[in-house]
Amino acid sequence: MKKVFASFSIVALGLVFVACGGTKEQTAGKDNSWQKVEDAKKLTVATSGTLFPSSYYNDENKLTGYDVDVITEVAKRLDVDVEFKEYNVDGQITSVDKGESDLAANDFGLSGDRGKKFILSSPIKYSFDSMIVRKSDDSGIASLEDLKGKKAAGEPNTNYMKIAEKYGAKLVTYDNATNDQYLTDVANGRTDVILNDYYLQKMSVGALPDIPVKILENVYFNANFTGFLMKKDSVALSKKINETLKAMSDDGTMKKISEAYFQTDVSVEPKEKVTESVSAE
């Protein structure tokens, strides 16, 4: 299975609905985001197909994953078809921005200036961040401060790479690479560390047990959540998505899908206490 690390840290963003003479979504210009989907009877979703376990191809060469299954169930309940378009991270964001896709489903959060142009659905996964290092020597890292001079692996322009750079790491960038490449490069010393989402890292390390890497214990930071990425003016669509996600949470569907991929319920806030908050700025 082809898999890749590609994710973003989160800045929580609230959705505001303004009432004036009755409930009405207020957006810049006419908001036809839901009408467009309803008329086409189709929800167009940007994703990667390479991010395990959020969006990837299984052994039967079928697109699957946590985000894929959740948005597929959302579309079913909204009585529309779902069409997936595959891009790298930057391509997904561009596709949504240009209106070529209605939303992106690929373990997305909001960071930096992205909140000026995009919104997230209600959270579908709560998590926190961690670091993958070599088993033999922890890559010489015991804290974020130890990233100085280390070689950090990741996709360009992600919040994780910005954090690594902020702490003085040397950046080694990849474009839609697979998890085995990422992990092997850490193991053989081509790189030293991968910053990313804890649950994605846990699943990836578990899927490739013969590669001598591990998640650095007790160095957890940036409690966060992810959801579906939409244009900021897609308020009507986001309202429909959020209503459906709530119904799925209430009837246990979110828990069921989550446990199928993560062996735990990531759709609710984790019990672990993560107090350290790290900005990429």
C-alpha positions as CSV (number, residue, x, y, z in Angstrom):
1,M,0.0,0.0,0.0
2,K,1.3,3.4,-0.9
3,K,1.2,5.8,2.0
4,V,2.6,9.2,2.8
5,F,2.9,11.7,5.7
6,A,1.1,14.9,4.8
7,S,-0.8,16.8,7.4
8,F,-1.1,20.2,9.1
9,S,-1.3,21.4,12.7
10,I,-4.5,23.0,13.7
11,V,-5.8,26.3,14.8
12,A,-9.4,26.0,15.9
13,L,-11.8,28.0,13.8
14,G,-15.4,28.6,14.7
15,L,-18.2,28.9,12.2
16,V,-20.6,31.8,12.8
17,F,-24.2,31.9,11.6
18,V,-25.9,35.2,11.8
19,A,-29.6,35.5,12.3
20,C,-31.5,38.5,11.0
21,G,-35.3,38.3,10.5
22,G,-35.0,34.5,10.7
23,T,-32.0,32.1,10.4
24,K,-29.9,32.8,7.4
25,E,-26.3,32.1,6.4
26,Q,-24.5,35.3,5.7
27,T,-21.5,35.1,3.2
28,A,-19.7,37.4,0.9
29,G,-21.9,37.2,-2.2
30,K,-24.4,34.5,-2.9
31,D,-23.7,31.2,-1.2
32,N,-24.7,28.4,-3.5
33,S,-22.2,25.9,-2.1
34,W,-24.9,23.4,-1.1
35,Q,-27.2,24.2,-4.0
36,K,-24.4,23.3,-6.4
37,V,-23.9,19.9,-4.8
38,E,-27.6,19.2,-4.5
39,D,-28.3,20.1,-8.2
40,A,-25.4,18.0,-9.4
41,K,-26.3,15.2,-7.0
42,K,-22.6,14.9,-6.5
43,L,-20.0,15.9,-3.9
44,T,-16.6,16.4,-5.4
45,V,-13.8,15.6,-2.9
46,A,-10.1,16.3,-3.2
47,T,-7.9,13.7,-1.5
48,S,-4.4,12.1,-1.8
49,G,-4.9,8.4,-2.0
50,T,-1.5,8.1,-0.3
51,L,-2.1,9.1,3.3
52,F,-2.4,6.0,5.5
53,P,-4.8,5.5,7.2
54,S,-6.8,8.6,6.2
55,S,-6.8,8.2,2.4
56,Y,-5.0,5.3,0.6
57,Y,-5.4,2.3,-1.6
58,N,-5.9,-1.1,0.0
59,D,-4.7,-4.5,-1.2
60,E,-7.7,-4.7,-3.5
61,N,-6.5,-1.4,-5.1
62,K,-9.6,0.4,-3.7
63,L,-9.5,3.9,-2.4
64,T,-10.3,3.7,1.3
65,G,-9.3,5.3,4.6
66,Y,-10.8,7.1,7.6
67,D,-11.5,10.4,5.9
68,V,-12.7,8.6,2.8
69,D,-15.2,6.4,4.7
70,V,-16.5,9.3,6.7
71,I,-17.1,11.6,3.8
72,T,-18.6,8.7,1.8
73,E,-21.1,8.1,4.6
74,V,-21.9,11.9,4.7
75,A,-22.6,11.9,1.0
76,K,-24.8,8.9,1.3
77,R,-26.9,10.5,4.1
78,L,-27.1,13.7,2.0
79,D,-28.4,11.6,-0.9
80,V,-25.6,12.6,-3.3
81,D,-22.9,10.6,-5.0
82,V,-19.2,11.3,-4.1
83,E,-16.4,11.7,-6.7
84,F,-12.8,11.7,-5.5
85,K,-10.0,13.6,-7.2
86,E,-6.4,12.8,-6.2
87,Y,-3.7,15.4,-5.7
88,N,-0.8,16.1,-3.4
89,V,-1.4,18.5,-0.5
90,D,-0.9,21.7,-2.4
91,G,-3.0,20.4,-5.3
92,Q,-5.9,19.6,-3.0
93,I,-5.9,23.1,-1.5
94,T,-5.7,24.6,-5.0
95,S,-8.6,22.4,-6.2
96,V,-10.8,23.6,-3.4
97,D,-9.7,27.2,-3.8
98,K,-10.6,27.2,-7.5
99,G,-13.9,25.5,-7.0
100,E,-12.9,22.3,-8.8
101,S,-13.6,20.3,-5.6
102,D,-16.3,21.0,-3.0
103,L,-14.0,20.1,-0.2
104,A,-10.8,18.2,0.7
105,A,-10.7,15.1,2.9
106,N,-7.1,14.3,3.9
107,D,-6.6,14.8,7.6
108,F,-6.7,18.6,7.1
109,G,-6.4,21.3,9.8
110,L,-5.9,25.0,9.5
111,S,-2.7,26.9,10.1
112,G,-1.2,30.3,9.4
113,D,-2.9,32.3,6.7
114,R,-5.1,29.4,5.6
115,G,-7.8,30.4,8.0
116,K,-8.3,33.6,5.9
117,K,-9.5,31.6,2.9
118,F,-10.8,28.3,4.2
119,I,-12.9,26.7,7.0
120,L,-13.1,23.3,8.5
121,S,-16.0,21.1,9.2
122,S,-16.7,20.0,12.7
123,P,-13.8,17.8,13.9
124,I,-13.7,14.2,12.7
125,K,-10.4,13.4,14.4
126,Y,-8.8,14.8,17.6
127,S,-5.1,14.2,18.1
128,F,-1.7,15.7,19.0
129,D,1.7,15.8,17.3
130,S,4.8,13.7,17.8
131,M,8.2,12.8,16.3
132,I,9.5,9.6,14.7
133,V,13.2,8.9,15.3
134,R,15.7,6.0,15.0
135,K,15.3,3.2,17.5
136,S,19.0,2.9,18.0
137,D,19.8,6.3,19.3
138,D,16.5,8.4,19.3
139,S,18.3,10.3,16.5
140,G,20.0,12.3,19.3
141,I,16.6,14.0,20.1
142,A,15.0,14.3,23.5
143,S,13.0,17.5,23.0
144,L,12.0,19.9,20.3
145,E,15.0,22.0,21.1
146,D,17.2,19.1,20.0
147,L,16.0,19.5,16.4
148,K,18.7,22.1,15.8
149,G,21.0,20.7,13.1
150,K,18.9,17.6,12.6
151,K,17.5,16.6,9.2
152,A,13.7,16.7,9.3
153,A,11.7,14.9,6.6
154,G,8.3,16.0,5.2
155,E,6.3,17.6,2.4
156,P,7.2,21.2,1.6
157,N,5.1,24.0,3.1
158,T,3.5,21.9,5.8
159,N,3.2,23.3,9.4
160,Y,5.3,20.4,10.6
161,M,8.2,21.4,8.4
162,K,7.8,25.1,9.5
163,I,8.0,24.0,13.2
164,A,11.1,21.9,12.4
165,E,12.7,24.9,10.7
166,K,11.8,27.2,13.5
167,Y,13.8,24.9,15.9
168,G,16.8,24.9,13.5
169,A,16.4,21.6,11.7
170,K,17.6,21.2,8.1
171,L,14.6,20.4,5.9
172,V,14.6,17.4,3.5
173,T,11.5,17.6,1.4
174,Y,9.5,14.9,-0.4
175,D,6.6,15.0,-2.9
176,N,3.9,12.4,-2.3
177,A,6.5,9.8,-1.1
178,T,5.4,6.6,0.6
179,N,5.7,5.8,4.3
180,D,8.3,3.1,3.8
181,Q,10.6,5.7,2.1
182,Y,10.1,8.2,4.9
183,L,10.8,5.6,7.6
184,T,13.7,3.9,5.8
185,D,15.4,7.2,5.3
186,V,15.2,8.0,9.1
187,A,16.5,4.5,9.9
188,N,19.5,4.7,7.6
189,G,20.4,8.2,8.6
190,R,19.5,10.1,5.4
191,T,17.1,12.0,7.7
192,D,16.8,12.1,11.4
193,V,13.2,12.9,12.3
194,I,9.6,13.2,11.0
195,L,7.2,15.5,12.8
196,N,3.5,14.6,12.2
197,D,0.2,13.6,13.7
198,Y,0.6,11.0,16.5
199,Y,-2.1,8.6,15.3
200,L,-0.9,8.7,11.7
201,Q,2.6,8.0,12.9
202,K,1.5,5.2,15.2
203,M,-0.4,3.5,12.4
204,S,2.5,3.9,10.0
205,V,5.2,2.6,12.3
206,G,2.9,-0.3,13.2
207,A,2.3,-1.2,9.6
208,L,6.1,-1.3,8.9
209,P,7.5,-3.1,12.0
210,D,10.8,-4.2,10.3
211,I,12.0,-0.6,9.9
212,P,13.9,0.3,13.1
213,V,12.2,3.6,13.9
214,K,9.8,4.6,16.7
215,I,7.7,7.5,18.1
216,L,9.7,9.5,20.6
217,E,8.0,8.9,23.9
218,N,6.7,11.7,26.1
219,V,7.5,14.4,23.6
220,Y,3.9,15.3,22.5
221,F,2.8,18.8,21.5
222,N,0.0,20.7,19.7
223,A,-3.3,19.1,20.7
224,N,-5.3,19.5,17.6
225,F,-8.3,18.4,15.4
226,T,-8.8,17.8,11.8
227,G,-11.9,18.0,9.5
228,F,-12.9,18.6,5.9
229,L,-11.4,21.7,4.3
230,M,-13.8,24.0,2.4
231,K,-13.7,27.5,1.0
232,K,-14.6,30.1,3.6
233,D,-17.8,31.2,1.8
234,S,-19.1,27.6,1.6
235,V,-21.2,28.2,4.7
236,A,-24.3,26.4,3.5
237,L,-22.3,23.3,2.5
238,S,-20.5,23.3,5.8
239,K,-23.7,23.5,7.7
240,K,-25.1,20.4,5.9
241,I,-21.8,18.5,6.5
242,N,-21.8,19.4,10.2
243,E,-25.4,18.4,10.7
244,T,-24.7,15.1,9.2
245,L,-21.5,14.6,11.2
246,K,-23.4,15.2,14.4
247,A,-26.0,12.6,13.4
248,M,-23.2,10.1,12.7
249,S,-21.7,10.9,16.1
250,D,-25.0,10.6,17.9
251,D,-25.8,7.2,16.4
252,G,-22.3,5.7,16.9
253,T,-21.2,5.6,13.3
254,M,-18.2,7.9,13.8
255,K,-17.0,5.7,16.6
256,K,-17.4,2.6,14.5
257,I,-15.5,4.0,11.5
258,S,-12.8,5.4,13.8
259,E,-12.1,2.1,15.6
260,A,-11.9,0.3,12.3
261,Y,-8.8,2.3,11.4
262,F,-7.3,3.5,14.6
263,Q,-8.4,0.8,17.2
264,T,-9.6,3.7,19.3
265,D,-12.2,6.5,19.0
266,V,-10.4,9.5,17.5
267,S,-13.7,11.3,16.9
268,V,-13.7,12.4,20.6
269,E,-11.0,14.3,22.4
270,P,-8.1,12.1,23.7
271,K,-7.5,11.3,27.3
272,E,-3.8,12.2,27.0
273,K,-3.0,15.7,28.4
274,V,-0.9,17.6,25.9
275,T,0.1,20.9,27.4
276,E,2.9,22.1,25.1
277,S,1.7,24.3,22.2
278,V,4.2,25.1,19.4
279,S,3.7,27.7,16.8
280,A,5.2,27.6,13.4
281,E,5.5,31.4,13.2
